[in-house]
Amino acid sequence: MKTKSILFTLFIFTFMISCEKENTASNNQESTAYRKTMTVSYNNLDVDVIVDKPIQNEVDVLVVFHGTVLYDSEILNAANTILDNFKNILDRNDMMLVSVAYPGENLLLGDTITYAEAALLWVKNNASEQLGITINKVFLAGHSQGGYLVTRLNTMHQTNGVIANAPGPLNLVYRCQLEENGQIPTGVTCTKLKNVYGTTTSNPNAYMQRSLLNFTNGFQSDILFVQGLNDSPIQMYSWPSFKVDILSCTSCQNSSFVEIPGGEHASLFSSPLAKTAFNNFIASH
């Protein structure tokens, strides 16, 4: 009997130690902030993301998208940079940021949307379980081509809100025609499209179908556009038309515009007015 009593006591002691370790591990997980790069998958499509998690284990998420880079070897650096840029203007320190390192070197402009969508759907459907956290609200934000992607995603999936800074390209027919006419230097984006579709004169519809001017209807969530009015002439040529098309949309959630007089391409990250509008938009949604 004495031996059984000792064994029972040892069992209880071991069980208590095990429970204490599990509770400690759980508490450590809840109180750990980190930044890590991981490859995630949705619908059998892999994409790299950088996850910047705060101390909290129940979070709202801001999914961010970088602008165009020429080579896929540069996308992780671009994804880290845009994550830092958004984190620096974000008033909240309790949001998790997920920066999407979408590829583009071997893709036509616009085909990157499949990777952007895979990352968004991973955040919405798989991230909670895989990261061991609770995700509440999901916001999208993008700069330049990243703004193009989040605007298009807003026609495809509902989120808690979308912010697009200087989204583009707005009009590939205009932009690529300038290159074809020798008015501006040729670039990789238009060259790849020309190799597949021919010139803008012979096949303008193919170019327009990939332009952001073709995606101004059916917004499923409220969206904030930020645009510096001293951006490139190519961007500003089509900006008024883009704005009119969106404001006249009858199948969209609310769209709002913040235009920065004298602002450049990255006005969201440099203008106090844009920063305030950005944070107010997130706070109100």
N, C-alpha and C positions, 0 to 999 in steps of 0.2 A: 504493500500500500504506500509505503514511504517513497519507493522508487517511482510509482505512478504519479504521486503528488509532485515530485521534483520535475518529472518530465512534463507534466501539465503546466507547471510554473514556467519552465523554459519555453514551452510552446507559446504561452501568452506573452511572454517578454519579447520573443522573436516576432510575433505578429504585431505588437505595438511598435517595435522598431521599424518594421516594414511599412506600416501605415504612416509613420512619421516621415520616412524617406519619400513616400509617394506624395504626401502633402507638401513637403519642402520642394520637390521637383515641380509640382503643380504651381506653387506660389512663385517659384523662380521663373517658370514659363510666362506667367501673367505679368511679371514685373520686368521683363527683358525687352529692351529696345535693340533693334539690329538693322543692318542693311546687308542684303545678300542678293546675288545674282543666281537665277535659277531658270531652267528650261521647263516650260509648262506646255501642256498639250490639251487641245480641245478639238473634237471631231477629227482626230488623227493628224492634226496640224501642229507642229512644234514651233514655239516662239520663245525667245529669251526675254525675261523681264527682270527688273531690279526692284526688289521689295524693300521699302524703307518703313519699318514698323516702329511705332512709338511704344512707350511703356505699357499702355493700356492693352488689354486683350479683347476688348469690345470696341470696334472702331467704325468710323465712316472712312471711305476710301476715295482718293483722288487718283484716277488713272490718267497718266500724262503721256504725250506723244511728241517726239522731237521733230525738227525740220529735216529737210533733205540733206543727205550726205552722199558723196559719190561712190564710196566703197564700203562694202559690208564690214570690212576690218575696222571701220570707224564708228559703227553704230553703238557699241557699248559705251564708248566715250561720249557720244552724243546723248545717249539715254541718261547717263549719269549727270551730264551738264544740265539737261532740261529738268531733271528731277531737282537738282539744287536750285535752279532758277525759280521753279514753282514753290519749293519749300521756303525760299527766302522771302517771298511776298505773301505767303499764307500766314494769317494771324493765328491760326490754331496750331497747337503742338500735339493734339490728340488724334490727328488724322493719319492714316497709313497712306503712303504714296506708292503707286506701282507704275514704274516707267517702262514703256514697251520698246524694246530694241528691234523694231520691225526691219526686215531686209528690204533692199531695193535695187541693188547693183544689177541683178540679172532679171529684173521685172520691168514691165512697162508701168508708167505712172498710172496709178489707180488700182493696179493689181495688188498693191500692198494692203488693200482693204481687208483681204481675207485673213491676214495675220493680225491686223488690228481687231477684227471681229473675234478671232480665236482668243486673244488676250482678254477682251472684255467679257466674253462668255465664261472663261475660266474664273475670272474674278467673281462674277455673279453666281456661278453654280458650283465651283470646285474649291475655291481658295479657302473658304472657312474650314472645311474638313482637312485639307492638306496642310494648312498652316496651324491648325488647332486653335482658331480664334473665332470670334463672332463678328460678322460684317453686317452693318446696318445699311446706311445710305452709300450709293455709288455715284460719283461725279466723273465727268470726262473733261479733260482740258488739253489743248494742243496749240503748238506754235507753227506757223507757216504751213508746210505740208502736214504737220501734225494737226493744225487747225482744219485743214481739208479733210483729214481722216475722221476727226470727231464730228464734223458737220455731216459727213456721209453716214457715220454710225448712228447719228440722231434720226436718220430716216429709216433705220433698220431695227433699232432696239430702244426700249425705254430705260431711262436712268433717272436719277434725281435732279440732273441738270448738266448743262454742257457749256464750256467756255472755249471760244476759238479766237486766238490772236492772229491777226493778219493772215487769214486762211487763204490758201491758194495752192496751185494756180487756178485762177478764176476762169480764164479764157485761153485755152491752148491753141485755138485757131489763130487768134491775134498774136499771141506770143511766138508761136512757131513760124507764122508767116513773116514776121519781122526777121527771123533768122534766115528763112529761105530767100528773102529779098536782100540779104546782106546788110540790113540796117542795124543789127546787133550781132555779136559773135555767136557762132553755133554752140549749142550745149548738148550734153548727153541726153537729157530728157526728150527733146524734140528729135534728135537724131535717131533714137531707138524707135520712136513712133513712126518716123518717116520710113525706116527700114521695113516696117510691117505694113503700114497703111498707104504709103506714098505721100504726096505733098498735101498741104492743107487745101490747095485749089482743087485737086482731083478727088479728095475724099474728106471734106470738111466735117461731115457728120461723125466720123470716127474720132476726130479730135474733140468735138463738142461733147460727145457722150462721156468723155473722161474729164471734162472741165467741171469746176465746182458750180458754174452757172447752170449746170444740168441737174443740180441737187438742191433745189430751193423750195421743195414741197414735202409735205408729209412728216415734218418734225414731230417726234413723239414725246419730246421733253422740252421744257423751257431752255432757251439758249441765249448766251450773251456773246456778242461779237465786239472785239476791241480792234481798232484800226488807227494807226498813226497816219495822219494826212500828208506827211512828207515821205511816205513810202516810195518805192520805185515807180516810175511812170507806167510800167506794164501793169502793176497791181492797181494803181489808181485809175487807169483807163477804164477798167471794167467794174470798179467798186460801186459807183452810183447805180449801175444796172443791177448788180447783185443785191444791193440793199433794197431797191424798189421791188424786185421780184420776191424777196423774202417778206417784206412788209405787206405785200398784196396777197400772200398765201392764205387760203381759206381752210387748209387742212393741216395747219401747224399749231403747235402749242405756242406760248408767248415767246417772241423774239425781241431782244433789246440791243441797242447799239451804243457804244461809247467811242467817239471819234476824238483823237488827240491832235489839236492844232500844233503843227511843227513836229509831231511825233514821227519817229522812224519805224522800221520794220518790227522792232522788238519793244514797242511802246508799253506793252503790258508789264514788262519787267523794270521799266525806268520811270514811268509816269505815276505820281502819287494819285492822280485822279483814276487811272486805270486800276491801280492796286486796290483802292477803296471800293470801286465797283465790283471787282473780282471777289473780294471778301464779303461784301454785302450780298452778292448773289448767292454765294454758298450759305451764308447765315440765314437767308430768307427761304431756303429750300430744304 
